[in-house]
Amino acid sequence: MINYFIISGNQNVTESIKKLLYYERKFAKTFYHIEELRDFISVDDYGVLYIVESNSYDLYEVSGDISLEYPNLKVILIDKLENIDYKKAMYVGATDIINVDFSEEEWKQALVKAESIIEMKMEDFEKKSDKKQGRIITVASTKGGIGKTTLSVNLGVSLAQRNVKVVIVDLDLQFGDVPLLLDLQPKQTIYEWLKESYENGDGKVTPYLTSDKKSNITILSAPTLPEFAELITGEHITNIFNQLQKDFDVIIVDTPPSFVETSLVALENADDILLITSLDLPSLKNGKLAMDTFKLLEFKDKVKIILNRETPMDGMDAETVESILGQKMEASIPSDYKTVISSINLGVPFVLGASKTAVAKGVEKLINQLMTEKEPKKKKDKKRFAFRRKKNNKL
């Protein structure tokens, strides 16, 4: 069932919305502040929420918080014509934004759009309960240059060689390098999916995937321009995951070295979180901060620590890593600079082009450990968190 809610301090606009809904035989509950709404609904409720401009709150900020905390609510913003910012509305997860002096036709179009998205989500939820869902492995790191993307690609290719249907989602939306490591030049990216399919089509992500025949891997590429990254929201990523889980056995998600909304969604939806670290103090310091954050968000049970570029080093070893991060390591990947750099430059993953090397065998060993866990741990009820899109908190 679709519910209808209004957050408003403008009585005239509120009455106009309620009147139009009444003509549709629909009824809305009105609130004057976001806290009243939080006390009334649960995260599982489906509904359309109108947020009307007010001097007592920032409607864009409220929309951003609501979109993250209550993903089943579709937000329609109502603002003065001179203040309407379509790009900002999209950025905070609103389905649409209309003028305070809206016409009935304009109001109706916004409502139909929101309801259609909700109905699609409800249908997807019903189907998910009857189908086996693909396993999501989110690969995270504490800083750039640690080998996270290289491991993501080689893990995916290694799984694909075992006839596992794998897709890699490049969520390093500003500077993603997944295609580079496979010597691919995708014509379609997550940005084209957003503009052509999600906003103006059937929402299907499959036509925007790129396949690599030599490695048998499929990828969803990051945008070609960094400025497009800010248009991708957590809601978009959730939609993509829901679709890919129906078609793939494993979804590997390569994330940026920062806590932004899209990477938090990837961590929240993961069956396994691979935290990549190395034998240097900056990585371990930030790794400790990451582990503390995972514990706070109740993700820690899903975390597996992977030591990359392991090499003998005075005063620093695997026990040091475990002591600082407070958890046993899942696996270690030996250091092999020449093999890895050659692999990157050639665009051929080392599990294919140098399968006999120690670094390739390290990846194979990790795959064996992951594959022995036939059923991923059952996910806990998702903990919703308020996360302002204005803040990109570095780990």
C-alpha positions as CSV (number, residue, x, y, z in Angstrom):
1,M,0.0,0.0,0.0
2,I,1.2,3.5,-0.9
3,N,0.9,6.1,1.9
4,Y,0.9,9.9,1.5
5,F,2.6,12.4,3.8
6,I,3.2,16.1,3.8
7,I,5.8,18.1,5.7
8,S,4.7,21.8,5.5
9,G,4.4,25.0,7.3
10,N,2.3,26.5,4.5
11,Q,-1.4,25.9,5.3
12,N,-2.7,27.0,1.9
13,V,-0.4,24.7,-0.1
14,T,-1.1,21.8,2.4
15,E,-4.8,22.1,1.9
16,S,-4.4,22.3,-1.9
17,I,-2.4,19.0,-1.9
18,K,-4.9,17.3,0.4
19,K,-7.8,18.4,-1.7
20,L,-6.2,17.1,-4.9
21,L,-5.4,13.8,-3.2
22,Y,-9.0,13.6,-2.0
23,Y,-10.2,13.8,-5.6
24,E,-8.0,10.7,-6.2
25,R,-9.5,9.0,-3.1
26,K,-6.2,9.3,-1.3
27,F,-5.5,10.8,2.1
28,A,-2.4,12.4,3.5
29,K,-1.0,12.8,7.0
30,T,0.5,16.2,7.6
31,F,3.6,17.0,9.7
32,Y,5.4,20.3,10.5
33,H,8.9,18.9,11.0
34,I,10.9,15.8,10.0
35,E,11.1,14.6,13.6
36,E,7.3,14.2,13.7
37,L,7.5,12.1,10.5
38,R,10.2,9.9,12.0
39,D,8.1,9.2,15.1
40,F,5.2,8.1,12.9
41,I,6.6,5.9,10.1
42,S,9.0,2.9,9.8
43,V,11.8,2.3,7.3
44,D,9.6,-0.3,5.6
45,D,6.8,2.0,4.7
46,Y,6.2,2.9,1.1
47,G,4.9,6.3,0.4
48,V,4.9,9.7,-1.4
49,L,6.2,12.6,0.7
50,Y,5.6,16.2,-0.2
51,I,8.0,18.6,1.4
52,V,6.8,22.2,1.1
53,E,9.3,25.2,1.4
54,S,9.3,26.8,4.9
55,N,11.4,29.3,6.9
56,S,11.8,26.7,9.7
57,Y,13.8,24.2,7.7
58,D,15.8,23.7,4.5
59,L,13.6,21.5,2.2
60,Y,16.7,20.2,0.3
61,E,18.4,19.2,3.5
62,V,15.3,17.4,4.8
63,S,14.9,15.6,1.4
64,G,18.5,14.4,1.6
65,D,18.0,13.0,5.1
66,I,14.7,11.4,4.3
67,S,16.0,9.8,1.0
68,L,18.7,8.0,3.0
69,E,16.7,7.0,6.1
70,Y,13.5,6.0,4.3
71,P,14.4,4.6,0.8
72,N,10.8,3.5,0.2
73,L,9.6,7.1,0.4
74,K,9.6,9.1,-2.9
75,V,10.0,12.8,-2.3
76,I,8.3,15.6,-4.2
77,L,9.6,19.1,-3.3
78,I,7.5,22.2,-3.6
79,D,9.4,25.5,-3.7
80,K,9.0,29.1,-4.8
81,L,9.6,29.4,-8.5
82,E,12.7,31.7,-8.1
83,N,14.3,29.2,-5.7
84,I,13.8,26.0,-7.7
85,D,17.0,24.1,-8.3
86,Y,16.4,21.0,-10.3
87,K,20.0,19.8,-10.1
88,K,20.1,20.2,-6.3
89,A,16.7,18.4,-6.0
90,M,18.1,15.4,-7.9
91,Y,21.2,15.5,-5.8
92,V,19.2,15.1,-2.6
93,G,17.2,12.2,-3.9
94,A,13.9,14.0,-4.8
95,T,11.7,12.4,-7.4
96,D,10.5,15.8,-8.7
97,I,10.2,19.5,-7.7
98,I,7.3,21.8,-8.6
99,N,6.4,25.4,-8.1
100,V,4.4,26.5,-5.0
101,D,1.8,27.8,-7.4
102,F,1.5,24.5,-9.2
103,S,-1.2,23.6,-11.7
104,E,-3.3,20.5,-11.2
105,E,-1.6,18.9,-14.3
106,E,1.9,19.6,-13.0
107,W,1.0,18.2,-9.6
108,K,-0.6,15.1,-11.2
109,Q,2.5,14.4,-13.4
110,A,4.8,14.5,-10.3
111,L,2.5,12.2,-8.4
112,V,2.2,9.6,-11.2
113,K,6.0,9.6,-11.5
114,A,6.6,9.0,-7.8
115,E,3.9,6.3,-7.6
116,S,5.3,4.4,-10.6
117,I,8.7,4.2,-9.0
118,I,7.2,3.0,-5.7
119,E,5.1,0.4,-7.5
120,M,8.3,-0.9,-9.3
121,K,10.1,-1.1,-6.0
122,M,7.2,-3.0,-4.4
123,E,7.2,-5.4,-7.3
124,D,10.9,-5.9,-7.1
125,F,10.7,-6.6,-3.4
126,E,8.1,-9.3,-3.9
127,K,10.2,-11.0,-6.6
128,K,13.3,-10.9,-4.5
129,S,11.7,-12.9,-1.7
130,D,11.2,-15.8,-4.2
131,K,14.6,-15.7,-6.0
132,K,18.2,-16.4,-5.0
133,Q,20.1,-13.1,-4.9
134,G,23.6,-12.6,-6.1
135,R,26.3,-12.2,-3.5
136,I,27.6,-8.6,-3.1
137,I,31.3,-8.3,-2.3
138,T,32.3,-4.7,-1.6
139,V,36.0,-3.9,-1.8
140,A,37.1,-1.0,0.4
141,S,40.4,0.7,1.2
142,T,41.6,3.4,3.5
143,K,43.6,5.4,1.0
144,G,44.2,5.6,-2.8
145,G,47.0,3.6,-4.4
146,I,46.7,0.6,-2.1
147,G,45.8,-1.8,-4.9
148,K,42.0,-2.0,-4.3
149,T,41.0,-1.7,-7.9
150,T,43.6,-4.2,-9.1
151,L,42.4,-6.7,-6.5
152,S,38.8,-6.1,-7.4
153,V,39.4,-6.8,-11.1
154,N,41.5,-9.9,-10.5
155,L,39.1,-11.3,-8.0
156,G,36.3,-10.8,-10.5
157,V,38.2,-12.4,-13.4
158,S,39.3,-15.3,-11.2
159,L,35.7,-16.0,-10.2
160,A,34.7,-15.7,-13.9
161,Q,37.2,-18.4,-14.8
162,R,35.3,-20.7,-12.5
163,N,32.1,-20.2,-14.5
164,V,30.7,-17.8,-11.9
165,K,28.7,-15.1,-13.5
166,V,30.3,-11.9,-12.2
167,V,29.8,-8.2,-12.7
168,I,32.1,-5.4,-11.3
169,V,30.5,-2.1,-10.4
170,D,33.0,0.8,-10.5
171,L,31.8,3.0,-7.7
172,D,34.9,5.2,-7.7
173,L,32.6,7.6,-9.6
174,Q,35.1,10.4,-10.1
175,F,38.3,8.5,-11.0
176,G,37.3,4.8,-11.6
177,D,39.9,2.7,-13.4
178,V,38.2,-0.7,-13.8
179,P,38.0,-0.4,-17.6
180,L,41.7,0.6,-17.8
181,L,42.8,-2.6,-16.1
182,L,40.9,-4.7,-18.7
183,D,41.9,-2.6,-21.7
184,L,38.3,-1.5,-22.3
185,Q,36.8,1.7,-23.5
186,P,33.1,1.5,-22.6
187,K,30.7,3.7,-24.6
188,Q,28.0,3.3,-21.8
189,T,28.5,4.1,-18.2
190,I,26.5,4.5,-15.0
191,Y,25.9,8.2,-16.1
192,E,24.3,7.2,-19.4
193,W,22.1,4.7,-17.5
194,L,21.0,7.5,-15.2
195,K,20.2,10.0,-17.9
196,E,18.8,7.7,-20.6
197,S,17.2,4.8,-18.7
198,Y,16.5,5.7,-15.1
199,E,15.1,9.2,-15.7
200,N,13.6,8.8,-19.2
201,G,13.2,5.1,-19.8
202,D,12.5,1.7,-18.3
203,G,15.3,1.9,-15.7
204,K,17.0,-1.3,-17.0
205,V,20.7,-1.3,-16.3
206,T,21.7,-4.3,-18.5
207,P,22.1,-2.4,-21.8
208,Y,24.7,-0.2,-20.0
209,L,27.0,-3.0,-19.0
210,T,30.2,-3.7,-20.9
211,S,31.4,-7.3,-21.4
212,D,35.0,-8.4,-21.9
213,K,35.2,-11.6,-23.9
214,K,38.8,-12.4,-23.1
215,S,38.2,-12.4,-19.3
216,N,34.5,-13.4,-19.4
217,I,33.8,-10.4,-17.0
218,T,31.1,-7.8,-17.1
219,I,31.5,-4.3,-15.8
220,L,29.4,-1.2,-15.0
221,S,31.7,1.7,-15.6
222,A,32.1,5.0,-13.7
223,P,31.2,8.2,-15.5
224,T,33.8,9.5,-18.0
225,L,33.9,12.9,-16.4
226,P,34.4,13.5,-12.6
227,E,31.7,16.2,-12.4
228,F,29.0,13.6,-13.3
229,A,29.7,11.7,-10.1
230,E,27.7,14.1,-7.9
231,L,24.5,13.1,-9.9
232,I,24.7,9.5,-8.7
233,T,22.9,8.9,-5.4
234,G,22.4,6.1,-3.0
235,E,19.0,5.4,-4.3
236,H,20.4,4.9,-7.8
237,I,23.0,2.4,-6.5
238,T,20.3,0.5,-4.6
239,N,18.2,0.2,-7.8
240,I,21.3,-1.1,-9.7
241,F,22.1,-3.7,-7.0
242,N,18.5,-4.9,-7.0
243,Q,18.7,-5.5,-10.8
244,L,22.2,-7.0,-10.9
245,Q,21.4,-9.5,-8.1
246,K,18.8,-11.1,-10.3
247,D,21.2,-11.7,-13.2
248,F,24.6,-12.3,-11.6
249,D,26.0,-14.8,-9.1
250,V,28.5,-12.3,-7.6
251,I,28.6,-8.5,-7.7
252,I,32.0,-7.0,-6.9
253,V,31.9,-3.4,-6.0
254,D,35.0,-1.2,-6.2
255,T,34.6,1.8,-3.9
256,P,36.5,5.0,-3.5
257,P,38.8,5.5,-0.4
258,S,36.2,7.7,1.3
259,F,32.9,7.5,3.1
260,V,30.4,9.0,0.6
261,E,26.7,8.2,0.3
262,T,27.1,5.7,-2.6
263,S,30.0,3.8,-1.0
264,L,28.0,3.6,2.3
265,V,25.1,2.0,0.4
266,A,27.5,-0.5,-1.1
267,L,28.9,-1.3,2.4
268,E,25.4,-1.6,3.8
269,N,24.2,-4.0,1.0
270,A,27.3,-6.1,1.1
271,D,27.4,-9.8,2.1
272,D,31.2,-9.4,2.4
273,I,33.3,-6.3,2.9
274,L,37.0,-6.8,1.9
275,L,39.0,-4.1,3.7
276,I,42.4,-3.8,1.9
277,T,45.4,-2.6,3.9
278,S,49.1,-2.7,3.7
279,L,52.2,-2.7,5.9
280,D,52.5,1.0,6.4
281,L,51.4,3.2,9.3
282,P,49.1,5.6,7.3
283,S,47.1,2.6,5.9
284,L,46.9,1.0,9.3
285,K,45.9,4.2,11.1
286,N,43.1,4.9,8.6
287,G,42.2,1.2,8.6
288,K,41.6,1.4,12.4
289,L,39.3,4.4,11.8
290,A,37.5,2.4,9.2
291,M,37.0,-0.5,11.5
292,D,35.7,1.8,14.3
293,T,33.2,3.2,11.7
294,F,32.2,-0.3,10.6
295,K,31.5,-1.2,14.2
296,L,29.4,1.9,14.7
297,L,27.4,1.1,11.6
298,E,27.1,-2.6,12.6
299,F,29.0,-3.7,9.5
300,K,31.9,-5.3,11.4
301,D,30.7,-8.9,11.2
302,K,30.9,-8.7,7.4
303,V,34.5,-7.3,7.3
304,K,37.4,-9.5,6.0
305,I,40.8,-7.9,6.3
306,I,43.1,-8.4,3.3
307,L,46.8,-7.5,3.6
308,N,48.0,-6.5,0.2
309,R,51.6,-6.3,-1.0
310,E,52.9,-8.4,1.9
311,T,56.7,-8.3,2.1
312,P,59.2,-8.8,4.9
313,M,59.7,-5.6,6.8
314,D,61.5,-4.7,10.0
315,G,59.0,-3.9,12.9
316,M,55.9,-4.6,10.8
317,D,54.2,-7.9,10.1
318,A,50.8,-9.6,9.9
319,E,50.6,-9.7,13.7
320,T,51.0,-6.0,13.8
321,V,48.1,-5.6,11.3
322,E,45.8,-7.8,13.4
323,S,46.8,-6.0,16.6
324,I,46.1,-2.5,15.3
325,L,42.9,-3.4,13.4
326,G,41.6,-5.7,16.2
327,Q,40.7,-8.6,13.9
328,K,42.3,-11.6,12.4
329,M,43.3,-11.3,8.7
330,E,41.4,-13.3,6.1
331,A,44.2,-13.5,3.6
332,S,47.4,-11.8,2.4
333,I,48.6,-11.1,-1.1
334,P,52.3,-11.1,-1.7
335,S,54.1,-8.1,-3.2
336,D,55.1,-8.4,-6.9
337,Y,55.5,-4.9,-8.3
338,K,56.8,-6.0,-11.7
339,T,54.0,-8.5,-12.4
340,V,51.2,-6.1,-11.2
341,I,52.5,-3.1,-13.1
342,S,53.0,-5.1,-16.3
343,S,49.5,-6.5,-15.9
344,I,48.1,-2.9,-15.6
345,N,50.0,-1.6,-18.5
346,L,49.0,-4.4,-20.8
347,G,45.3,-4.4,-19.7
348,V,45.5,-8.1,-18.9
349,P,44.7,-9.2,-15.3
350,F,47.6,-11.1,-13.8
351,V,45.4,-14.0,-12.8
352,L,45.2,-14.6,-16.6
353,G,48.5,-13.4,-17.9
354,A,50.7,-14.5,-15.0
355,S,48.7,-17.2,-13.3
356,K,51.8,-19.0,-12.0
357,T,53.1,-16.1,-10.0
358,A,52.8,-15.8,-6.2
359,V,50.5,-12.8,-6.4
360,A,48.1,-14.6,-8.7
361,K,48.1,-17.7,-6.4
362,G,47.4,-15.3,-3.5
363,V,44.3,-14.1,-5.2
364,E,43.3,-17.7,-6.0
365,K,43.7,-18.7,-2.3
366,L,41.5,-15.8,-1.3
367,I,38.9,-16.9,-3.8
368,N,39.0,-20.4,-2.4
369,Q,38.3,-19.1,1.1
370,L,35.4,-16.9,-0.1
371,M,33.9,-19.8,-2.1
372,T,34.0,-22.2,0.9
373,E,31.5,-19.9,2.5
374,K,28.7,-21.3,0.4
375,E,26.0,-19.1,2.0
376,P,26.8,-15.5,2.9
377,K,26.0,-14.5,6.4
378,K,22.4,-13.4,6.9
379,K,22.2,-9.6,6.8
380,K,21.0,-7.9,9.8
381,D,18.2,-5.4,9.6
382,K,19.7,-2.4,7.8
383,K,20.7,0.4,10.1
384,R,19.6,3.6,8.4
385,F,21.9,6.6,8.9
386,A,21.5,10.3,8.3
387,F,24.3,11.3,5.9
388,R,24.5,14.7,4.4
389,R,25.5,14.7,0.8
390,K,27.4,17.9,1.3
391,K,30.0,16.0,3.3
392,N,32.5,13.7,1.8
393,N,34.3,12.3,4.8
394,K,37.7,10.9,4.1
395,L,38.6,7.8,6.0
